Amino acid sequence: MTTTVAAAAVSKDFGAYQDAAVRDPVIITKNGQPCTVLLAYEDFVRLSKRDRQVDLTAELSADEIAAVEAVEMDPGLDHLNSELPPAKV
């Protein structure tokens, strides 16, 4: 169960909240509003692996655009085409 606690309380008894965060995330509030989460390192690593890098297509070079355009989907995945919206004519 997630715990919510004021920042002042965390500063007074950090060790206890650090121990609690190993079991479940601890939401730390400032002026009554959530501002920080204290969580186990393993949870941080797991969540970090889910991060995705986003690049703007406007920043791609002509060679990179050509490489993307040349890619062909594996024929075994043709069934996924049915999930695409209808092509605009």
Phi, psi and omega per residue, in radians:
M1 nan 2.247 -3.125
T2 -1.221 2.393 3.118
T3 -1.795 2.453 3.029
T4 -2.053 2.274 -3.043
V5 -2.556 2.616 3.115
A6 -1.260 2.581 3.137
A7 -0.990 -0.654 -3.133
A8 -1.076 -0.683 3.130
A9 -1.188 -0.659 3.121
V10 -1.124 -0.724 -3.125
S11 -1.147 -0.502 3.136
K12 -1.377 -0.512 -3.064
D13 -2.470 0.960 -3.053
F14 -0.993 -0.738 -3.096
G15 -0.993 -0.732 -3.137
A16 -1.154 -0.733 -3.137
Y17 -1.271 -0.539 3.062
Q18 -1.122 -0.756 3.087
D19 -1.108 -0.716 3.139
A20 -1.118 -0.633 -3.095
A21 -1.188 -0.368 3.079
V22 -1.165 -0.563 3.139
R23 -1.494 -0.828 -3.108
D24 -2.589 2.622 3.107
P25 -1.009 2.562 3.083
V26 -2.002 2.074 3.103
I27 -1.526 2.190 -3.124
I28 -1.850 2.245 -3.107
T29 -1.833 2.694 3.044
K30 -2.345 2.162 -3.064
N31 0.976 0.623 3.087
G32 1.408 -0.009 -3.112
Q33 -1.971 2.379 3.088
P34 -1.021 2.326 -3.133
C35 -2.358 -0.402 -3.071
T36 -2.572 2.672 3.038
V37 -2.205 2.269 3.062
L38 -1.746 2.137 -3.102
L39 -2.461 2.841 -3.133
A40 -1.083 2.568 3.141
Y41 -1.021 -0.709 3.142
E42 -1.053 -0.671 3.095
D43 -1.165 -0.707 3.103
F44 -1.052 -0.808 -3.138
V45 -1.075 -0.797 3.139
R46 -1.045 -0.789 -3.132
L47 -1.219 -0.604 3.134
S48 -1.120 -0.588 3.135
K49 -1.162 -0.338 -3.133
R50 -1.487 -0.164 3.124
D51 -1.069 2.521 3.107
R52 -2.134 2.531 3.088
Q53 -1.589 2.347 3.136
V54 -2.025 2.222 3.080
D55 -2.060 2.490 3.101
L56 -1.390 2.333 3.125
T57 -1.095 -0.461 3.123
A58 -1.141 -0.333 -3.128
E59 -1.606 -0.029 3.140
L60 -1.350 2.526 3.074
S61 -1.371 2.923 3.113
A62 -1.059 -0.673 3.118
D63 -1.124 -0.708 3.126
E64 -1.160 -0.702 3.103
I65 -1.115 -0.752 3.126
A66 -1.100 -0.671 3.122
A67 -1.136 -0.698 3.114
V68 -1.159 -0.758 -3.130
E69 -1.130 -0.488 -3.097
A70 -1.442 -0.205 -3.100
V71 -1.187 2.394 3.077
E72 -2.066 2.490 -3.127
M73 -1.333 2.519 3.069
D74 -1.008 2.252 -3.119
P75 -0.980 -0.452 3.122
G76 -1.209 -0.153 -3.122
L77 -1.887 0.204 -3.122
D78 -0.984 -0.496 -3.132
H79 -1.089 -0.336 3.127
L80 -1.262 -0.345 3.127
N81 -1.024 -0.505 -3.132
S82 -1.161 -0.269 3.130
E83 -1.523 -0.155 3.134
L84 -1.352 2.569 3.064
P85 -1.185 2.749 3.127
P86 -1.034 2.482 3.141
A87 -1.204 2.420 3.077
K88 -1.471 2.342 -3.109
V89 -1.776 nan nan
